[in-house]
Every structure is written in structure tokens, then in C-alpha cells.
Amino acid sequence: MSIPWIIKYRPKHLNEVINNEEAKETLLKWIKALEQGKNVKKAALLYGPPGTGKTVTVEALARDLGYDLIEINASDKRNSEELMRIAGSAATQGELLGKKRLILLDEIDGINLEEDKGAVATVNQILKEARHPIILTANDPWDPKIAPLRNSCELIEFKKLTTKVCIPYLKKICLNEGVKAEDEALKFIIEKNDGDMRSIVNDLEMLCIGRKELTFNDVSWISSRDRKESIFIALGLVFSGRNCAFARKAI
């Protein structure tokens, strides 16, 4: 059984995570300062568009620095009691066999407050009581429901991947898979997926099935994926619109 490319080519170390060098450096400085007992926040919030490398960066960081990573998808644990049982225990208990522990609460902005109004308060309690570093990820850090968490976290922005940094990475994957890909074809896939590397690699694998070459004509039929933008970006597009039609399209 073949391994999906998104897993096969998932970065294992920080130097393999493309782009966002400033974010990676800030994250590394934060956790090093925490290790040295300096007066920094116990939690960091990584934020940015989907597919920019937030989760994989945390996994690579844990591997590089020898941390035992406890990874929890906060949007899946919709019950405060369940969040406290899993994340709270992991964050407050002592180290296992002397190994350092790092807690990742992924997709914190996916918490459904209609189902559990106490979830954010529970996470805040975990952050205050934690004996180990905690990293949260979110697409939109300005979501009102997670506002109470922002003040407890070091905010680190991950920016959208550019075509310039994506193409060499994708060409390397294609080369390993025995596929000769045109730059224009790769550029088209990147633009259609709006820089979301997960979606880009998934589409690339699908388009390369049974091919030794990938041309622009082979990919020109794929459509763009639906995207959500933050309210700030959407309003910016509305107010900077050249005419009413442009503003309506932005909405």
C-alpha cells in the first residue's frame, strides 16, 4: 500500500519546514527562554491560514528538542470535562521517565461554544496550571470566542506560503516520484489552493497518478477551493474596492 504524499513528505525537522523563518525563530526563542526559567508566557498561539505549517512546525520542534509531544485537537474534544481530563492531566502531571513534555492544542478556534460554553474557560485554566509548555494553533486568532486566551499566549504569526517558496519544494517531490513538472503547472496548483500546502500536495499527488510529465494542460481544469477569510481581510477588500461589483464579490 502506497503512503499518501502528504504523509510521505511531511517535514520531520524544523529546517525542513518551508518558509515562515521568522515564526520558527520566534517559537524556538520562546521555548528556549521557557526552558531557562525566564519570565515568559507558558503558552504560545500560532496563527495563520490553513496549510502554512503551524502543526507540522510544532511536531518538528518537539522532535528536534527531544520533547514528548501530546497532540490534542481541541475542536474534537467538545466537552470541557474531556478537555480537562486529557489536556489538563497532560499539562499538569510530572514528566514521564524524565522526558520533557510539550502539549499541542490544535485548532483551538474550532471549539463549539454552542455545545460547551465552558470550553474556553477550561483551556484558560489549563494554561494557568500547566507545568509544561503549551502551544495552541488557530486560523483566526481574533475570533471573539477565544479572546480570553490571547492574553495568556505569546502570539506567533504564520504567513501564507508564496508561489516562490512552494515551487522548489513541489519540484523536489515530483523529482522523487519520477515526474517532470512544468513550473506553470505547479504555479497553477498553488494559486488554486491559495498557498495551502496540505491541499496543494493532495492535488499534486492526484494529478500525477499515471504520469511521467505534468503540464499546464494537465492541471488547467481544476477549480479553486472554497476559503474563509478573517473579517479584517474581508472588510479591507470591501473598503478598498474600486466599485460596487468588486465589494459585492469580496463579501
Buried (B, 14 or more C-beta within 10 A) or exposed (E): EEEEBBEEBBBEEBEEBBBBEEBBEBBBEBBEBBEEEEEBBBBBBBBBBBBBBBBBBBBBBBBEBEBBBBBBBBBEBBEBEBBBEBBBEBBBEEEEEEEBBBBBBBBBBBBEEEEBEBBBEBBBBBBEEBEBBBBBBBBBBEBEBBEEBBEBBBBBBBBBBEBEBBBEBBBEBBEEBEBEBBEEBBBBBBEBBBBBBBBBBBBBBEBBEEBEEBEBEBBEEBEEEEEEBBEEEEEEBBEEBEEEEEBEEBE
